[in-house]
């Protein structure tokens, strides 16, 4: 019986891990604000220059280890035990990202329920107070977060082929069909609500000139290339531990990146034209979805229930495939490192993650403790949520990616890495070898350090 991913299963599972809120919410918002087509071109360039090489590296390290992220950093004779902490850092990052990601998933599940069973009340009032009720009612938020976490843990706890691969082979085509349905149906149902000119413009000043708050669109495009792919949190590495050693990651890794980029583009095609018609405030982050888009869907009349439901099913599917991947690194480690059963361990990790979601839920409610609402001065509300988003969803991802490059150059060596890539008779063209060498030595470290300095400067 097969115990490893099929080639298609691995590509779809890894793409599902990458595709999520960054593609469907953050990317469209940044396209809208930072130059539309100009931002898209910069994002694609950075993805090809840095995202693809990093995806190749994570996949190669995972398949070489065949066990877990800890062993991946102890694969060379003489590796200092301290290198294992890079794997532990990646696992910590995964779990902490999951702790706020699953709260967002709970909100999404709540809206799916409202569109199915309570649409009349949702459509009757303004979207802002409705979203406030979703986030502010603590028992309600914990209920939907718990239900989504239970589903995620159940899928994770099953055998690889029955859980992760089956979800990917079902979820990814469903995601594609839902986003295509929305892209096609929204302009047909209400042409005046869709402004494609907002997407097709090329505003280079918006990309290259800092905003009044000091934000630079070009740096956001660079960061998007890392964050959209989930690089640095050892999730891609962990999925690659489930593939045979002879797998050609030189082909598979770019396909994962291309799928993720394709969905990001489709997300922009879907959302950015809708934002062009908004006359009021356009919010960043979750309120963009739960306030701005909900208000837009209501203008579609009776059809608004169906397009809104389709959108939140789309978002929920993307979050689910990502959430499962976030639980996989610690799950894989406990199974291979400590000999624990996958079924029991998956549910226990799900329970532990749910406990970590509780302070996140409390920080999003006016009834929660003030110190959580304004955690680390990142309030006045959602302080702890924002802290996790910025530090674990951004800074520690970059630190993990930088340490991964350091391990490659200091311990594994490029010659050993290239030997792994060509294992099984796969060819590596000299020009590609030279570019990968230059990317790992210079382009990627310089890009990451630049992002880290800019990010930490804004946070401190």
N, C-alpha and C positions, 0 to 999 in steps of 0.2 A: 504494500500500500504506500502511495506517495506521501512523503512527510515534508516536502519542500514546496515552495510556490512554483506554479507553472510560470512560463515567461510572461504570458498575458496577465496572470494573477498578480505577479510581482509589480509589473508596470502600473496596473490599475490601483493596486493597494497603495503604492508609493505616491501616485498622483492624487489619490483620495486623501492621503495624509497631508499633502501640500495644499490642496484646494480647500478653502474655507472662507472665513470672514475677511481675510486679507484680499481675496479675489473679488468677492461680491459686495463688499462694503467700503473698505479702506481704499482699494485701488480706484474705483469709480469716483470717490470723493476727491482724491488727489488729481485724477485726470481732469475733473471739472475745474479745480482751483489753480492748477499749476501748468496750464498751457495746452491742455487737451492733446492734440496730435504730437506736439513737441515733447510732452511728458511721456507719451507712449513710446516714441522713438528712443528716448533716453533709457527708459525701463527695459526695452527689448535689448538694447546694446549692452547694458550692464548685466542682464541675465545671460546673454551669450558669452560675454567676456569672463564673468566670475561665477554665475550660478551653475552653468554646465560643468566647469572644472570641479567645483565643490561637490556637486552631486556625484560625479565620477569618483571622487576621493572617498566620500562617505560610503558609497556602495562597495568600492574595492576593499575598504577596511572591514566592512561587515562580512562580506563573503569569505575573506581571508580568515577571520576569527571563527565564524560558524557557531558561535555560542552567545555572546552578549557584549554590551559596550565596555564592560570592565575588562574582559579578556582581550578585547580588541586593542587596548592600550598596554597589554602585557604580552604581546605576540612575538617580540624580538628578544633573543637571548641578552640578558643583562639589563632589561628595562627596569628602571627604578620603580618601586611600588608607588611613588608619588604620581606617576603618570596615570594610574588607575583612577585618581581623583578627577581626571578630565571626564571619564565615563560617569562617575558619581555626580559631577556637576551637571552633565547632560540629563541624567535621570531626574535630579532635583528640579531642573528647569522644566522638564516635561510635566512633572506632577503639579508644579505651581502654575504653569500655564493652564493645565487641565482644570485647576480649581476655579479659575475665573471663566474659562471657556465653557464649562458645564453650567455655570449660572446663566450665561448668555444663551446656552442651549435651552435651559429651562424657560426663559422668556419666550424663545421661539416656539417651544411646545405649547406654552400658554396661548400664544396668538393663533396657532393652528387650531387649538380647541375653540377659541372664540370665533374664528371664521367658520367653523363647522357648526357649532351649537349655540352661539350667542352673537351672531353677526348684527342683528338689529340694534342691540345696545351699543356695540362697537361703532357702528356707522352713525348713530344718532348724535354722539357727542364729539368734542374735539379730541384729537389724538394725544395731545400732551398729557392731560389729566388721566387718560386711559393708561398710558405708559407708566405714569406715576403710581397708579394703583397696582400695576403688575409688579413693579420693582419695590414699592413701598409696603405692600402687605406681606409681612415676613412669612407667616404660615403658607400662604399661597405660593410665594417664590420658592420656599423650601420643598413644597410638594412637587412642583413641576421639575425643579432641579433634581430632586431625588428620583423621580420617574425616569428622567433622561439618563442619569448616572447608572441606574439599575439596568437599563437597556444596553448601555455601553459596556458595563462590566460583564453582563451575560454573554454578549458577543465575544468579548476578549477572552472569557474563561473557556470557551469552546475550543476544540481542536482547530489547528491552523486552517485546514481546508474547509471545515464546517462553519468557522466563524469569520475570520478576517477576509479570506479569499472569496467566500460566497457573498459577503457584504459588498466587496469591491466589484464583483462581476454583476451584481444587481444594482448597487447604488450608483455607480458611475454612469451607466447608460441612462438610468432614471434621471440623474442630474442633467445630463445632456438633453434629454427630451423635454424636461421642464423649462430649461433656459431657452431652448429653441421655441417652445410654445409661447413663452412670454414675449420674446423678441418679435415674433411674427404677429401675435394677436393684439398687443397693446396699440400699435399704430393703426391697425384695422378698426378696432373698437372705438378709438378716439384719436384721430390724426392730429387734432390741435393740441393735444397734451404732450406730443413728442417733438422735440426740437433737435434734429440731427445736426444742425449747424453748430450746436454747442459742442458736439463731438469732433466735427471735421475741421475745426479751426486749428491753426498752429501759432500759438502765442509764445514766442521765444522769450519775451521779457518776463512773463509769468514764471517761466522755468528757471531763468538765469539771474533774475534780480531778486534780492531778499525782500520779503514782505515787511510790513511795519513791525511785526513781532519777531523779525529776524529769521524766519523760516526760509529755506532755500529749496526750491522745487527739485533742483538737480540732486541734492543730497537725499531728498525723499525718494527719488527714483532709484538711487543707489541702494538705499535701505530696503525698498520694496523688493529688489532682486534677491535679497537674503531672506527677508521675513516671509515673503509669499511662499518660498520653498521649504520653510521650516528648518533651514540649515543651522547646525550648531547644537541642536537638542538631541542628537544621536538617534532620532526616530528613524531616519532613512537608513542609518547604519544598522539598526536593529532589524528592520525588515530584510535587509540584505544578508543577515545571518541565516535566513531561511532559504537561500538560493544555492544551487550547486557551485562548486569552485570554478567549473569551466564556463560559467555564464559570462557572456560578453557584455560587461558593463559599459564599454565604450559605445555600444549601441543602445542599451537599455536606459542608461542614465539620461542621455539627451532626450529620449522619448518621454520620460517622466517630466522633464522640464518643459518640453514643448506642449504637453497636455495641460500642465498647470498654466502656462502662458496663454494658451488658447482659451481656457475658461475665464481667465482674467480679462481677456479682450472681449469675450462674450458678455461678461459682467458689465464692462464699460459700455458696450453697445446697448445693453438693456437699461442701465441706470442713468448714465450721463445725459441722454436726451430728455429724460423725465425731469432732471434737475434744472435744465434750461428754462423750463416753464414756471418755476417757483419764484414768486415775487417777494416772499418773506425770507426769514433766516433759513439757511441751509446748515444743518448740524453735522458735526464730525462724529464718527464712531457710531455706537448703537442707536442714538436718537435719529440719525439719518434714516435708518430702516423703520424704527418703531414709531416715529412721528412723521417725518417728511413723506416717506413712501406710503405709509398707511393713509395719510391725507390725500395723496394723489390717487390711490386705488379707490377711495370713496367717491371721487368725481366720476368714476365709470358707472355709477348707478348700480343696477342689479348685477351687472357683470363684475363689479368690483369685488364681490364675495369670491368669485372663482379665480380671478387673477391674483387677489391677495392670498388666497389659500395656496395657489400654485407657487407663488413666490416664497412663502414661508415653508412649504414643503421642500422647495429647492434649497433654501438656507439650512433647514434642519438636516437634510441629507448630507450637505457639505460639512456641517459641524460634526455629524455622527462619524463619518469616515475619518475626520481629523482626530476626534476625541478617542476613538479606538486606538489610533496610532500613538497617542500620548501616553496611554497606559501600557503599551507594549514593551518599552525599555525596562521598567522595573519588573514587569511580569516575566519577561524572558530571562532576566538576571536571576530571579528567585528560583525559576525552574531549572536553569542550567548550572548555576553556581552553588545552589543549596539543595537541589534535588526535590523541590516541592512540586506538588501536583498542580497542573495548569488550572484545572476546574476550580479548586478551592482557592488558590492564590489569586486568580482573576477577580473573584467575588470579594476577597479581603482587601485587595488594592482598590477596588471600586468603593468599598465602605470607607476606607481611609481617605480617599479623595473626596467623598461626599462630606466627611467631617471638615475637610479643608475648605469646602465651599461655604460653610456656615458663616465665618467672618466676612466673606465676600458679600453674601446676601445681606448681612447686617449693615455693611458699609453703604449699601445702596438704598437703605430705607431711612426715612426721617425718624423712625422709632428705634433705630439702632444706636449703639453707643457713639457719642460724639467723637471719641478718639479714633474710631474706625472710619467714621464719615470724613474726617479731616486727617487721615493717616499720613504722616510724614509731610504735612502741609499741602497735600495734594487734593484737598476738598474744594469747597465746603461739604460736598457730598461725593459719594463714590471714591473717597480717598484711597481706601485699601484696594479697591478694584483698579483704580488708576495706577497705584504703586506696582501691583503685579503686572499690569499691562506694559508699563514702561520699563521696569527693571528685568523681569523674567521674560516678558514677551519681546524684548528688544535688546537690552544691554547684555544679558547673560547669553543670549543666542550668539551675539557677535563675539563675546569672549570665548565661547565654546568653539566657534569656527576658527578663530585665531589660534587657539591651542591645538586644534586639529592640524592646521598647517605647520605649526611648530613641531609637532610629533612626527609628521611626515619628513620634514627636513632634518631634524636632529636624531631621530631614532630609526625610522623605517628606511629612510634614504630614497631618493628618486629612482635609483636603479632597481631597488627591491619593489617599489611601487609599479614601475613599468613592467617588471617581470610578472607581477600579479595580473596586470592588465592583459598581457599576451598569453597567459596560461590557457592551454587548450588550442593553441595555434592561431589565436586572433592577431590580426595585423595592426600595427600602430605606425602610421606614416611619420617619417622624420620631421615634417613640418609641424604636425600635431604634437609630437614629442617635445619639440623646441618651444611651442607655445605653452604647453602645460607646465614645462619647467619655469618659464618666465612668469606665468600666472601665479604659481605657488610661491615663488621666491619674492616677487615684487608686486604685481597688480593686486592680488587678493589681500595680502597683509597691509599694503598702503591704503586700500579702500576701507578695510575694516577699522584700522586705527583712526582714519579720518572720521568715519561714522561714530566711533566710540567717543572721540574728543567732542564732536558736535553734540552728541546725545547727552553725555554726562554734563557738559557745559549748560545745557538747557534745564537739566534736572536739579542741579545744585545751586 
